[in-house]
Amino acid sequence: TMTFTETVDATMTFLINEVTLQSVQNASEGDVEYMLTISDLLTTDDYIVVQLLDAFDLNKVKALTRLGTNRNDTFLSLGELTIEDMNMNSLVAVPSSDGQPVQVFTPDTTPPELEYFDLDMNTGELTLTFSETVNTSSLDVTMVTILGGPVNSTEYALTTDSFTSSPDWPVVVIVLGWYDINRIKELYTLATSSNDTFLRLTEHAVRDNAGNPNVQNNVTQVTRYTSDRTPPELVS
């Protein structure tokens, strides 16, 4: 929410790529800055302009652990082309050397949720897609269980043999370790097709960068399943 000294022409003149969030008031090289990319205004011409952060921009900001986490690391700079008033007068720029501090800051208290998952038994990758950016270093793979059905089915909980190297983002790719993927392949009624590939994610399996733990999902069926097409080879 941006408040100006007078009514501005948000409908026709607002340029989102002139809006930058920064972690300090006097930003310089090495400080965290993020320029917004997608405009989604919730207001018309007024002295108060409300910009809804697009999911892409919001997740990018949430991935930056030193920006937008509290009042002390949330500042705004605006280029002079950001917006005009109703008489086509350009905005007085807010330079990055003197960013505008946030007045009202509301922290992120929403827990991430698993939206869907994909399993590739050929490459040995389990891809989890969440509702928001998660802190991948907080992921406990032992709380991820693959099931053969929604109820009373074969199941296999991953071990620490599996891991992720994904950056903080809503999409997390877990590389199934040699032990885990071979144990799964031994189970004839588990992860052989999309019909017997489900997943349970325990609460506190992962957190977002605000420290909110994920919501537990009971059972989610695979969205994209890729079968094992790699022939075995003799190694010794």
C-alpha positions, 0 to 999 in steps of 0.5 A, a space after each residue: 500500500 502506497 500513500 501519496 500527497 495527492 490523487 494519482 493516475 494509477 489506472 493509466 500511468 503506473 509502472 511496476 518495474 519502477 518499484 523496488 523493495 530494499 533491505 536498508 534505507 540507504 541501499 548500496 552494492 551488496 544490499 538486498 534489493 528486489 524490483 517488482 515485475 508484475 502489476 496487479 492494482 487493487 485500486 483505481 485513481 486515488 491518493 492511496 494505491 494498493 498493489 497486490 504482490 503477484 505470486 512470482 514476486 511474493 515468492 521471490 521476496 520470501 526467498 530473500 531472507 534479509 528482505 521484508 522479514 520485519 520493519 527493520 529490513 523493509 524499505 521502498 524506492 520509486 523511480 520518477 516514472 512510477 506514476 503521474 498525477 491527474 495533470 501528468 506531473 511525474 512523481 518525485 522519485 524516492 531514490 535507493 539512497 533514501 528509501 521510504 521505510 515501511 509504516 505498517 508491517 504484517 509478518 507472514 503467518 501462513 503455513 506452506 501447504 503441499 499442492 501437488 507432487 511428481 515422481 520420476 522413477 527413471 531419474 529418481 526425483 521426487 518433486 514437491 510443489 508448495 503454496 509458497 517459498 519454503 526453506 529447503 534446508 529445513 526439509 526433513 526427508 524422513 517425514 516424507 512417505 510414499 504410499 501405494 493407495 489412499 488407505 491401508 496400502 504399502 508405504 515407504 518413508 524416505 531415509 536420510 539417504 535422499 536429499 535436496 539441493 534445491 534453492 528456497 522456492 515453492 518447488 523442491 526436488 528431492 533426489 532419491 538416494 540409491 538405498 531409497 529408490 531400490 527399496 521402493 522398486 522392491 515393493 510391487 504395489 508401490 510407485 509402479 504407476 500413477 494408480 499406486 503413487 500417493 504421498 503423505 507429508 507430516 507436519 513440520 516436515 518443512 518450514 517457510 523462511 518466516 518459520 511457519 511449519 507446513 500443514 500436514 497432508 494426509 494423502 495426495 495422489 501423484 500428478 505426473 508419474 514417470 516410470 523406470 525405463 533404465 535397463 540394469 547393468 552388471 557392475 561387478 
